[in-house]
Amino acid sequence: MKTETIEILCCPFDKSDLKLTVVTQSLDREVLEGFFTCESCNRLYPIVQGIPIMNPDEYREGKLERPLLERWSKQLEAKDAVASRRLLETLDQ
């Protein structure tokens, strides 16, 4: 995901600004893995292979996202626990 794209994205639910956490970057500084968090609605949006997953909650695949969250647990601990907790609750439904 190119940095120019990151600057224009907002939360699809409430249009608030998103905070980016980079987990993996390419040599030319494109984001390969990471996640966005919305501080307004406490949603978390993963970035997988450079693609942000910003689907509505009811269309998200918990079984696909859970391994990423487990792998990114260190970065998630540094973030607001509410956002990661909200996503985990959504994935468990």
N, C-alpha and C positions, 0 to 999 in steps of 0.2 A: 504494500500500500504506500503510495507516494505521499510525502508530507503535504503537498498542495491539496490533496484530497482531504486529508485529516482536518485541515483548517476550515473547511466548509461544512463539515458534518455537524449535525445536532441531534438531540434525542428525538426519535420519531414519535414519542408519546406526548411530550410536553414542550418540545422545541428548545429546551435548555442546552447550554454548552456542555460538551463532554470532556472529561479528563482522561488523558491517554496514559497507559502504563505499557511500556515496551518490554517484551520478554526476549525477542530475537529480532535482530536487524541484519539486512544484507550488507555487503561491503559498500554499496552506494547509498546506504542509510535508509532504504525502504523498510517499512515495518513488515516483518514476516509473521510474527506471533506477538500477541499482546491482548489488551482489552481496554475498552472504554467504560467509564462509569459516569452515570448521571447523578449528580449530587441532589438534584431536585426530587426525582422519583425513586432513587436508589436502585436503578436497574444497572445490569452489567452486560456488556456486549463484547463477546470474544472476537479476536481477529485471528483467522486461521488461514495459513498460506497466503497472507496478504489481503484476505477478503474479510471485511467486517460482517458479522452475523447479527443483523438488526431486525429480525423477524418479531412479530407480536408474540407475547408469551405463549399463547395457545398453539402456536406453530413451531415451537422450539423442540428439539429432540434432546431430552435429558440424557439418554444413554450415549449420545454422541458428544455432548458437552462435558459430562462428568469427568472423563479421563483428562481433559484439558485442565479443568479446575484443580484436579488432584496434582497434576504436574506443575501447575502454577501456584501451588499453595503458599509458597514463600512470598511471592509478590502479592497475593491476596491478603495475607496476614498484615502486610504493611499498609494496605488500603483499609477503607472503612469496612468493618465487618458486616455492617447492615446490608451493603450491596451484595456481598457474596452470600450472605445468609438468605436474602430475598431470592436470589437466583436458585440456590440449592432447594429452597422450599418449592419454587415453581417447578423445578426439574423432578421433584419427588411426586408431584401430582399426576 
